[in-house]
Amino acid sequence: MIKSYKILTDSYEDAKLHHDEFKVRIIGTGVFTTVSKFRINVPYKGHFIAVDNQFGNPVLGKVSMKIEKGIISEFEIHSRNHLKNLFVRKKKYFEIECSNDQFKKYLEEALFESGMEEIAKENLFEPSIKIERIEGAQFVNTEYHLQLKDKIGAVKALIYFYKEIVNGL
């Protein structure tokens, strides 16, 4: 797995990879589990995209980026669960909540271009993406589970999506 993350990091200019591995005791048991954390920092046009993937307990991924230049409309993106997709005729796997219709359209195109729709279809990839205000600054934050086959493809799609948000500023 380290090799895959190294190759991914090397594919982005000036990106940095940090890897930590340690043992954690599961509360209430005498059992220890190994936790492996990968952090990739990708600089892009004055912004920094931070990817944090943790394997062990829990198996969770996060991506965050502070909006350094400009302000973007508030939005939330949630994946439609796969059971619901069986009964809904729409083939879009993501629901976007945004009051700015033009920006909502831009987000739809960025999701498609990034390949996230395809990753979601094939891997049960269900990210939750939203704008959050923290101490007066805007952050784009994503959380997702890592119990999917194409973990590296999901990270690539998210980085591409974040770059598109920066390009839209």
MARMAR-680705 format. One record per residue: y, x, z of N, C-alpha, C in turn; residue number from 0. Coordinates in nm, 2 decimals. Each point is the difference from the previous one (the first is absolute). Layout:
N
+--------+--------+--------+--------+--------+--------+--------+--------+--------+-----+
:    n_v :    n_u :    n_w :   ca_v :   ca_u :   ca_w :    c_v :    c_u :    c_w : num :
+--------+--------+--------+--------+--------+--------+--------+--------+--------+-----+
:      Y :      X :      Z :      Y :      X :      Z :      Y :      X :      Z : NUM :
...
+--------+--------+--------+--------+--------+--------+--------+--------+--------+-----+
This chain:
169
+--------+--------+--------+--------+--------+--------+--------+--------+--------+-----+
:    n_v :    n_u :    n_w :   ca_v :   ca_u :   ca_w :    c_v :    c_u :    c_w : num :
+--------+--------+--------+--------+--------+--------+--------+--------+--------+-----+
:  -0.12 :   0.08 :   0.00 :   0.12 :  -0.08 :   0.00 :   0.13 :   0.09 :   0.00 :   0 :
:  -0.01 :   0.11 :   0.07 :   0.12 :   0.09 :   0.01 :   0.03 :   0.05 :  -0.14 :   1 :
:  -0.10 :   0.03 :  -0.08 :   0.02 :   0.04 :  -0.14 :   0.07 :  -0.10 :  -0.08 :   2 :
:  -0.03 :  -0.13 :   0.01 :   0.06 :  -0.11 :  -0.07 :   0.15 :  -0.01 :   0.03 :   3 :
:   0.03 :   0.01 :   0.13 :   0.14 :  -0.01 :   0.04 :   0.08 :   0.12 :  -0.04 :   4 :
:  -0.06 :   0.12 :   0.00 :   0.06 :   0.12 :  -0.05 :   0.04 :  -0.01 :  -0.15 :   5 :
:  -0.10 :  -0.05 :  -0.08 :   0.03 :  -0.02 :  -0.14 :   0.11 :  -0.11 :  -0.02 :   6 :
:   0.00 :  -0.11 :   0.08 :   0.10 :  -0.10 :  -0.01 :   0.14 :   0.06 :   0.03 :   7 :
:   0.01 :   0.08 :   0.11 :   0.12 :   0.06 :   0.04 :   0.05 :   0.09 :  -0.11 :   8 :
:  -0.08 :   0.08 :  -0.06 :   0.04 :   0.10 :  -0.10 :   0.05 :  -0.07 :  -0.12 :   9 :
:  -0.03 :  -0.12 :  -0.02 :   0.04 :  -0.08 :  -0.12 :   0.15 :  -0.04 :   0.01 :  10 :
:   0.06 :   0.02 :   0.11 :   0.14 :  -0.04 :   0.02 :   0.09 :   0.13 :   0.04 :  11 :
:   0.11 :   0.01 :  -0.07 :   0.08 :   0.12 :   0.02 :   0.06 :   0.00 :   0.14 :  12 :
:  -0.02 :   0.12 :   0.06 :   0.05 :   0.03 :   0.14 :  -0.06 :  -0.09 :   0.11 :  13 :
:  -0.11 :  -0.07 :  -0.03 :  -0.07 :  -0.08 :   0.10 :  -0.07 :   0.09 :   0.10 :  14 :
:  -0.01 :  -0.04 :   0.12 :  -0.07 :   0.07 :   0.11 :  -0.11 :  -0.08 :   0.06 :  15 :
:  -0.11 :   0.06 :   0.03 :  -0.11 :  -0.06 :   0.07 :  -0.02 :   0.06 :   0.14 :  16 :
:  -0.02 :  -0.09 :   0.09 :  -0.03 :   0.04 :   0.14 :  -0.13 :  -0.08 :   0.04 :  17 :
:  -0.10 :   0.08 :   0.05 :  -0.12 :  -0.06 :   0.04 :  -0.04 :   0.03 :   0.15 :  18 :
:  -0.03 :  -0.09 :   0.08 :  -0.04 :   0.02 :   0.13 :  -0.13 :  -0.08 :   0.03 :  19 :
:  -0.09 :   0.07 :   0.08 :  -0.12 :  -0.06 :   0.03 :  -0.03 :   0.02 :   0.15 :  20 :
:  -0.04 :  -0.11 :   0.07 :  -0.02 :   0.01 :   0.14 :  -0.10 :  -0.11 :   0.05 :  21 :
:  -0.05 :   0.02 :   0.12 :  -0.10 :  -0.09 :   0.05 :   0.07 :  -0.09 :   0.10 :  22 :
:  -0.04 :  -0.13 :   0.00 :   0.06 :  -0.10 :   0.08 :  -0.11 :  -0.08 :   0.07 :  23 :
:   0.02 :  -0.02 :   0.13 :  -0.10 :  -0.08 :   0.08 :   0.03 :  -0.15 :  -0.02 :  24 :
:  -0.11 :  -0.07 :  -0.04 :   0.02 :  -0.15 :  -0.01 :  -0.01 :  -0.06 :   0.14 :  25 :
:   0.11 :  -0.07 :   0.03 :   0.02 :  -0.06 :   0.13 :  -0.12 :  -0.08 :   0.04 :  26 :
:  -0.05 :   0.02 :   0.13 :  -0.11 :  -0.08 :   0.05 :  -0.13 :   0.05 :  -0.03 :  27 :
:  -0.01 :   0.11 :  -0.08 :  -0.13 :   0.06 :  -0.04 :   0.01 :   0.15 :   0.03 :  28 :
:  -0.11 :   0.06 :  -0.01 :   0.00 :   0.15 :   0.01 :   0.00 :   0.06 :  -0.14 :  29 :
:   0.03 :  -0.08 :  -0.10 :  -0.02 :   0.04 :  -0.14 :   0.14 :   0.06 :  -0.05 :  30 :
:  -0.01 :   0.11 :  -0.07 :   0.11 :   0.06 :  -0.06 :  -0.01 :  -0.02 :  -0.15 :  31 :
:   0.11 :  -0.02 :  -0.07 :   0.01 :  -0.01 :  -0.14 :   0.10 :   0.10 :  -0.06 :  32 :
:  -0.03 :   0.05 :  -0.12 :   0.10 :   0.09 :  -0.06 :   0.10 :  -0.08 :  -0.08 :  33 :
:   0.13 :   0.04 :   0.03 :   0.11 :  -0.06 :  -0.08 :   0.06 :   0.11 :  -0.09 :  34 :
:   0.01 :  -0.04 :  -0.12 :   0.06 :   0.09 :  -0.10 :   0.13 :  -0.06 :  -0.06 :  35 :
:   0.11 :   0.07 :   0.02 :   0.13 :  -0.05 :  -0.05 :   0.05 :   0.09 :  -0.12 :  36 :
:   0.04 :  -0.07 :  -0.10 :   0.06 :   0.07 :  -0.12 :   0.15 :  -0.05 :  -0.01 :  37 :
:   0.09 :   0.09 :  -0.01 :   0.14 :  -0.04 :  -0.02 :   0.05 :   0.08 :  -0.13 :  38 :
:   0.05 :  -0.08 :  -0.09 :   0.06 :   0.06 :  -0.13 :   0.14 :  -0.04 :   0.00 :  39 :
:   0.09 :   0.10 :  -0.01 :   0.14 :  -0.02 :  -0.02 :   0.04 :   0.03 :  -0.14 :  40 :
:   0.05 :  -0.10 :  -0.07 :   0.04 :   0.01 :  -0.14 :   0.15 :  -0.02 :  -0.02 :  41 :
:   0.07 :   0.11 :  -0.03 :   0.15 :  -0.01 :  -0.02 :   0.02 :  -0.06 :  -0.14 :  42 :
:   0.10 :  -0.09 :  -0.01 :   0.03 :  -0.06 :  -0.13 :   0.15 :  -0.05 :   0.00 :  43 :
:   0.08 :   0.07 :  -0.08 :   0.14 :  -0.04 :  -0.02 :   0.07 :  -0.02 :   0.13 :  44 :
:  -0.01 :   0.10 :   0.09 :   0.07 :  -0.01 :   0.13 :  -0.06 :  -0.09 :   0.10 :  45 :
:  -0.12 :  -0.06 :  -0.03 :  -0.07 :  -0.08 :   0.10 :  -0.14 :   0.07 :   0.03 :  46 :
:  -0.06 :  -0.04 :   0.11 :  -0.12 :   0.06 :   0.04 :  -0.10 :  -0.12 :   0.02 :  47 :
:  -0.11 :   0.01 :  -0.08 :  -0.11 :  -0.10 :   0.02 :  -0.10 :   0.06 :   0.09 :  48 :
:  -0.03 :  -0.06 :   0.11 :  -0.10 :   0.05 :   0.10 :  -0.12 :  -0.09 :  -0.01 :  49 :
:  -0.12 :   0.06 :  -0.03 :  -0.13 :  -0.07 :   0.00 :  -0.08 :   0.05 :   0.12 :  50 :
:  -0.04 :  -0.09 :   0.08 :  -0.09 :   0.03 :   0.12 :  -0.13 :  -0.08 :  -0.01 :  51 :
:  -0.11 :   0.07 :  -0.02 :  -0.13 :  -0.06 :  -0.01 :  -0.08 :   0.05 :   0.12 :  52 :
:  -0.06 :  -0.09 :   0.08 :  -0.07 :   0.04 :   0.12 :  -0.15 :  -0.06 :  -0.02 :  53 :
:  -0.09 :   0.09 :   0.01 :  -0.14 :  -0.04 :   0.00 :  -0.07 :   0.02 :   0.13 :  54 :
:  -0.07 :  -0.09 :   0.05 :  -0.07 :   0.01 :   0.13 :   0.01 :  -0.14 :   0.06 :  55 :
:   0.08 :  -0.01 :   0.11 :   0.02 :  -0.12 :   0.07 :   0.15 :  -0.02 :   0.03 :  56 :
:   0.07 :  -0.08 :  -0.08 :  -0.03 :  -0.08 :  -0.11 :   0.01 :   0.07 :  -0.13 :  57 :
:  -0.04 :  -0.07 :  -0.11 :   0.01 :   0.06 :  -0.13 :   0.12 :  -0.07 :  -0.07 :  58 :
:   0.11 :   0.06 :   0.01 :   0.13 :  -0.06 :  -0.04 :   0.09 :   0.09 :  -0.08 :  59 :
:   0.07 :  -0.05 :  -0.09 :   0.10 :   0.07 :  -0.08 :   0.14 :  -0.05 :   0.02 :  60 :
:   0.09 :   0.08 :  -0.01 :   0.14 :  -0.04 :   0.01 :   0.08 :   0.09 :  -0.10 :  61 :
:   0.10 :  -0.06 :  -0.06 :   0.10 :   0.07 :  -0.09 :   0.13 :  -0.05 :   0.05 :  62 :
:   0.10 :   0.10 :   0.01 :   0.13 :  -0.04 :   0.03 :   0.10 :   0.09 :  -0.07 :  63 :
:   0.12 :  -0.06 :  -0.01 :   0.11 :   0.07 :  -0.07 :   0.13 :  -0.05 :   0.05 :  64 :
:   0.09 :   0.08 :   0.04 :   0.14 :  -0.04 :   0.04 :   0.08 :  -0.01 :  -0.13 :  65 :
:   0.08 :  -0.10 :  -0.01 :   0.09 :  -0.02 :  -0.12 :   0.12 :   0.09 :   0.04 :  66 :
:   0.01 :   0.11 :  -0.07 :   0.11 :   0.10 :   0.03 :   0.13 :  -0.04 :  -0.08 :  67 :
:  -0.02 :  -0.05 :  -0.12 :   0.12 :  -0.03 :  -0.08 :  -0.01 :  -0.14 :  -0.05 :  68 :
:   0.10 :  -0.08 :   0.04 :   0.00 :  -0.14 :  -0.05 :  -0.06 :  -0.10 :   0.10 :  69 :
:   0.00 :  -0.12 :  -0.04 :  -0.06 :  -0.11 :   0.08 :  -0.08 :  -0.09 :  -0.10 :  70 :
:  -0.11 :  -0.04 :   0.05 :  -0.08 :  -0.09 :  -0.09 :  -0.02 :  -0.13 :   0.07 :  71 :
:  -0.03 :  -0.11 :  -0.07 :  -0.02 :  -0.13 :   0.05 :  -0.13 :   0.00 :   0.09 :  72 :
:   0.01 :  -0.08 :   0.10 :  -0.11 :  -0.02 :   0.09 :  -0.12 :  -0.06 :  -0.08 :  73 :
:  -0.12 :   0.05 :   0.03 :  -0.12 :  -0.06 :  -0.07 :  -0.12 :   0.03 :   0.09 :  74 :
:  -0.10 :  -0.09 :  -0.03 :  -0.14 :   0.02 :   0.06 :  -0.10 :  -0.02 :  -0.11 :  75 :
:  -0.10 :   0.08 :  -0.01 :  -0.11 :  -0.02 :  -0.09 :  -0.13 :   0.00 :   0.08 :  76 :
:  -0.07 :  -0.11 :  -0.03 :  -0.13 :  -0.01 :   0.06 :  -0.11 :  -0.02 :  -0.11 :  77 :
:  -0.11 :   0.04 :   0.03 :  -0.11 :  -0.02 :  -0.10 :  -0.06 :  -0.14 :   0.03 :  78 :
:  -0.04 :  -0.07 :  -0.10 :  -0.06 :  -0.12 :   0.01 :  -0.15 :   0.03 :   0.03 :  79 :
:  -0.06 :  -0.06 :   0.10 :  -0.14 :   0.04 :   0.03 :  -0.09 :  -0.04 :  -0.12 :  80 :
:  -0.11 :   0.06 :  -0.01 :  -0.09 :  -0.01 :  -0.11 :  -0.07 :  -0.14 :  -0.01 :  81 :
:  -0.02 :  -0.06 :   0.12 :  -0.06 :  -0.14 :   0.00 :   0.10 :  -0.09 :  -0.06 :  82 :
:   0.13 :   0.01 :   0.03 :   0.10 :  -0.09 :  -0.05 :   0.01 :   0.02 :  -0.16 :  83 :
:  -0.01 :   0.13 :  -0.04 :   0.01 :   0.03 :  -0.14 :  -0.11 :  -0.07 :  -0.08 :  84 :
:  -0.11 :  -0.03 :   0.06 :  -0.11 :  -0.07 :  -0.07 :   0.04 :  -0.14 :  -0.04 :  85 :
:   0.08 :  -0.06 :   0.08 :   0.04 :  -0.14 :  -0.02 :   0.14 :  -0.02 :  -0.06 :  86 :
:   0.08 :   0.10 :  -0.01 :   0.13 :  -0.01 :  -0.06 :   0.00 :   0.06 :  -0.14 :  87 :
:   0.06 :  -0.07 :  -0.09 :  -0.01 :   0.04 :  -0.14 :   0.09 :   0.12 :  -0.03 :  88 :
:   0.10 :   0.02 :   0.08 :   0.08 :   0.12 :  -0.02 :  -0.08 :   0.13 :   0.02 :  89 :
:   0.02 :   0.09 :  -0.09 :  -0.08 :   0.13 :   0.01 :   0.08 :   0.11 :   0.08 :  90 :
:   0.12 :  -0.03 :   0.04 :   0.07 :   0.10 :   0.08 :  -0.06 :   0.01 :   0.14 :  91 :
:  -0.02 :   0.12 :   0.04 :  -0.06 :   0.03 :   0.13 :   0.10 :   0.01 :   0.11 :  92 :
:   0.13 :   0.00 :  -0.03 :   0.11 :   0.02 :   0.10 :   0.10 :  -0.11 :   0.00 :  93 :
:   0.04 :  -0.04 :   0.12 :   0.11 :  -0.10 :   0.01 :   0.12 :   0.08 :   0.05 :  94 :
:   0.12 :  -0.02 :  -0.07 :   0.12 :   0.07 :   0.04 :   0.10 :  -0.11 :   0.05 :  95 :
:   0.05 :   0.03 :   0.12 :   0.11 :  -0.08 :   0.05 :   0.13 :   0.08 :  -0.01 :  96 :
:   0.09 :  -0.05 :  -0.07 :   0.13 :   0.07 :  -0.02 :   0.10 :  -0.10 :  -0.05 :  97 :
:   0.12 :   0.00 :   0.06 :   0.10 :  -0.09 :  -0.03 :   0.07 :   0.03 :  -0.13 :  98 :
:   0.00 :   0.13 :  -0.04 :   0.06 :   0.04 :  -0.13 :  -0.10 :  -0.01 :  -0.11 :  99 :
:   0.01 :  -0.09 :  -0.09 :  -0.10 :  -0.03 :  -0.11 :  -0.01 :   0.12 :  -0.09 : 100 :
:   0.11 :   0.07 :  -0.03 :   0.00 :   0.11 :  -0.09 :  -0.08 :   0.12 :   0.06 : 101 :
:   0.02 :   0.02 :   0.13 :  -0.07 :   0.11 :   0.07 :  -0.15 :  -0.04 :   0.01 : 102 :
:  -0.02 :  -0.13 :   0.03 :  -0.14 :  -0.04 :   0.01 :  -0.08 :   0.03 :  -0.13 : 103 :
:   0.07 :  -0.03 :  -0.12 :  -0.06 :   0.03 :  -0.13 :  -0.03 :   0.15 :  -0.01 : 104 :
:   0.10 :   0.08 :   0.04 :  -0.02 :   0.15 :   0.00 :  -0.12 :   0.04 :   0.08 : 105 :
:  -0.01 :  -0.06 :   0.12 :  -0.12 :   0.03 :   0.09 :  -0.13 :  -0.04 :  -0.07 : 106 :
:   0.00 :  -0.11 :  -0.06 :  -0.13 :  -0.05 :  -0.07 :  -0.04 :   0.10 :  -0.11 : 107 :
:   0.10 :   0.05 :  -0.08 :  -0.02 :   0.10 :  -0.10 :  -0.05 :   0.13 :   0.06 : 108 :
:   0.06 :   0.04 :   0.10 :  -0.04 :   0.13 :   0.07 :  -0.14 :  -0.01 :   0.05 : 109 :
:  -0.04 :  -0.11 :   0.06 :  -0.13 :  -0.02 :   0.05 :  -0.10 :   0.01 :  -0.11 : 110 :
:   0.03 :  -0.06 :  -0.12 :  -0.09 :   0.00 :  -0.11 :  -0.01 :   0.14 :  -0.06 : 111 :
:   0.12 :   0.07 :  -0.02 :   0.00 :   0.13 :  -0.06 :  -0.07 :   0.11 :   0.09 : 112 :
:   0.01 :  -0.02 :   0.13 :  -0.06 :   0.09 :   0.10 :  -0.15 :   0.00 :   0.00 : 113 :
:  -0.06 :  -0.11 :  -0.05 :  -0.14 :  -0.01 :   0.00 :  -0.06 :  -0.07 :   0.13 : 114 :
:   0.09 :  -0.04 :   0.08 :  -0.05 :  -0.06 :   0.13 :  -0.08 :  -0.13 :  -0.03 : 115 :
:   0.04 :  -0.08 :  -0.10 :  -0.07 :  -0.12 :  -0.03 :  -0.15 :   0.03 :  -0.03 : 116 :
:  -0.02 :   0.10 :  -0.08 :  -0.13 :   0.04 :  -0.04 :  -0.08 :   0.06 :   0.12 : 117 :
:   0.06 :   0.08 :   0.08 :  -0.06 :   0.05 :   0.12 :  -0.04 :  -0.11 :   0.09 : 118 :
:   0.09 :  -0.10 :   0.02 :  -0.03 :  -0.12 :   0.08 :  -0.12 :  -0.08 :  -0.05 : 119 :
:  -0.01 :  -0.02 :  -0.13 :  -0.11 :  -0.07 :  -0.06 :  -0.13 :   0.07 :   0.02 : 120 :
:   0.00 :   0.13 :  -0.01 :  -0.13 :   0.07 :   0.00 :  -0.04 :   0.05 :   0.14 : 121 :
:   0.09 :   0.00 :   0.10 :  -0.03 :   0.07 :   0.13 :   0.04 :  -0.08 :   0.12 : 122 :
:   0.03 :  -0.12 :  -0.01 :   0.05 :  -0.08 :   0.12 :   0.11 :   0.07 :   0.07 : 123 :
:   0.09 :   0.05 :  -0.08 :   0.12 :   0.07 :   0.05 :   0.11 :  -0.10 :   0.04 : 124 :
:   0.04 :  -0.01 :   0.12 :   0.09 :  -0.10 :   0.05 :   0.11 :   0.05 :   0.08 : 125 :
:   0.10 :   0.07 :  -0.07 :   0.11 :   0.06 :   0.07 :   0.10 :  -0.11 :   0.04 : 126 :
:   0.08 :   0.03 :   0.11 :   0.11 :  -0.08 :   0.04 :   0.12 :   0.09 :  -0.01 : 127 :
:   0.10 :  -0.04 :  -0.09 :   0.11 :   0.08 :  -0.03 :   0.13 :  -0.08 :   0.04 : 128 :
:   0.09 :   0.07 :   0.08 :   0.12 :  -0.07 :   0.03 :   0.11 :   0.09 :   0.03 : 129 :
:   0.12 :  -0.05 :   0.00 :   0.12 :   0.07 :   0.04 :   0.03 :  -0.03 :   0.15 : 130 :
:   0.02 :   0.11 :   0.07 :   0.03 :  -0.01 :   0.14 :   0.13 :   0.07 :   0.03 : 131 :
:   0.08 :  -0.06 :   0.09 :   0.12 :   0.07 :   0.05 :  -0.03 :   0.06 :   0.13 : 132 :
:   0.03 :   0.13 :   0.01 :  -0.02 :   0.08 :   0.12 :   0.12 :   0.08 :   0.03 : 133 :
:   0.07 :  -0.03 :   0.11 :   0.12 :   0.07 :   0.03 :   0.10 :   0.01 :  -0.11 : 134 :
:   0.02 :  -0.12 :  -0.07 :   0.10 :  -0.01 :  -0.11 :  -0.04 :   0.05 :  -0.13 : 135 :
:  -0.12 :   0.06 :  -0.01 :  -0.05 :   0.06 :  -0.13 :  -0.11 :  -0.09 :  -0.05 : 136 :
:  -0.01 :   0.00 :  -0.14 :  -0.11 :  -0.08 :  -0.06 :  -0.12 :   0.09 :  -0.03 : 137 :
:  -0.12 :  -0.05 :   0.03 :  -0.12 :   0.07 :  -0.02 :  -0.09 :  -0.09 :  -0.08 : 138 :
:  -0.07 :   0.06 :  -0.10 :  -0.11 :  -0.08 :  -0.07 :  -0.13 :   0.05 :   0.07 : 139 :
:  -0.07 :  -0.10 :   0.06 :  -0.12 :   0.04 :   0.07 :  -0.12 :  -0.08 :  -0.05 : 140 :
:  -0.11 :   0.07 :  -0.01 :  -0.13 :  -0.06 :  -0.05 :  -0.11 :   0.03 :   0.10 : 141 :
:  -0.08 :  -0.10 :   0.02 :  -0.12 :   0.02 :   0.08 :  -0.12 :  -0.06 :  -0.08 : 142 :
:  -0.12 :   0.07 :   0.01 :  -0.11 :  -0.05 :  -0.07 :  -0.13 :   0.06 :   0.07 : 143 :
:  -0.11 :  -0.06 :  -0.02 :  -0.13 :   0.05 :   0.05 :  -0.05 :   0.10 :  -0.10 : 144 :
:  -0.08 :   0.09 :   0.05 :  -0.06 :   0.10 :  -0.09 :  -0.15 :  -0.02 :  -0.03 : 145 :
:  -0.04 :  -0.12 :   0.03 :  -0.14 :  -0.03 :  -0.03 :  -0.02 :  -0.04 :  -0.14 : 146 :
:   0.03 :   0.09 :  -0.09 :  -0.01 :  -0.03 :  -0.15 :  -0.05 :   0.12 :  -0.07 : 147 :
:  -0.05 :  -0.02 :  -0.11 :  -0.07 :   0.11 :  -0.08 :   0.10 :   0.10 :  -0.05 : 148 :
:   0.11 :  -0.05 :  -0.06 :   0.09 :   0.09 :  -0.07 :   0.13 :   0.03 :   0.09 : 149 :
:  -0.02 :   0.07 :   0.11 :   0.11 :   0.03 :   0.09 :   0.11 :   0.08 :  -0.07 : 150 :
:  -0.04 :   0.10 :  -0.08 :   0.10 :   0.09 :  -0.06 :   0.07 :  -0.08 :  -0.11 : 151 :
:  -0.06 :  -0.09 :  -0.07 :   0.06 :  -0.08 :  -0.10 :   0.11 :  -0.09 :   0.06 : 152 :
:  -0.04 :  -0.05 :   0.12 :   0.10 :  -0.09 :   0.07 :   0.12 :   0.08 :   0.05 : 153 :
:  -0.02 :   0.12 :   0.04 :   0.12 :   0.08 :   0.04 :   0.08 :   0.03 :  -0.12 : 154 :
:  -0.06 :   0.04 :  -0.11 :   0.08 :   0.03 :  -0.12 :   0.08 :  -0.12 :  -0.05 : 155 :
:  -0.06 :  -0.12 :   0.01 :   0.07 :  -0.12 :  -0.04 :   0.12 :  -0.03 :   0.09 : 156 :
:  -0.02 :   0.02 :   0.13 :   0.11 :  -0.02 :   0.10 :   0.11 :   0.10 :  -0.02 : 157 :
:  -0.03 :   0.13 :  -0.03 :   0.10 :   0.10 :  -0.02 :   0.08 :  -0.04 :  -0.13 : 158 :
:  -0.07 :  -0.04 :  -0.10 :   0.07 :  -0.04 :  -0.13 :   0.09 :  -0.12 :   0.03 : 159 :
:  -0.05 :  -0.10 :   0.08 :   0.08 :  -0.12 :   0.03 :   0.13 :   0.04 :   0.08 : 160 :
:  -0.01 :   0.09 :   0.09 :   0.11 :   0.05 :   0.08 :   0.10 :   0.08 :  -0.09 : 161 :
:  -0.05 :   0.07 :  -0.09 :   0.09 :   0.07 :  -0.10 :   0.08 :  -0.10 :  -0.08 : 162 :
:  -0.07 :  -0.11 :  -0.04 :   0.07 :  -0.10 :  -0.08 :   0.11 :  -0.07 :   0.09 : 163 :
:  -0.02 :  -0.02 :   0.13 :   0.10 :  -0.05 :   0.08 :   0.12 :   0.09 :   0.00 : 164 :
:  -0.02 :   0.13 :   0.01 :   0.11 :   0.10 :   0.00 :   0.07 :   0.00 :  -0.14 : 165 :
:  -0.08 :  -0.01 :  -0.10 :   0.06 :  -0.01 :  -0.14 :   0.09 :  -0.12 :  -0.02 : 166 :
:  -0.03 :  -0.11 :   0.08 :   0.08 :  -0.12 :  -0.01 :   0.13 :   0.00 :   0.08 : 167 :
:   0.02 :   0.10 :   0.08 :   0.12 :   0.01 :   0.08 :   0.12 :   0.02 :  -0.08 : 168 :
+--------+--------+--------+--------+--------+--------+--------+--------+--------+-----+
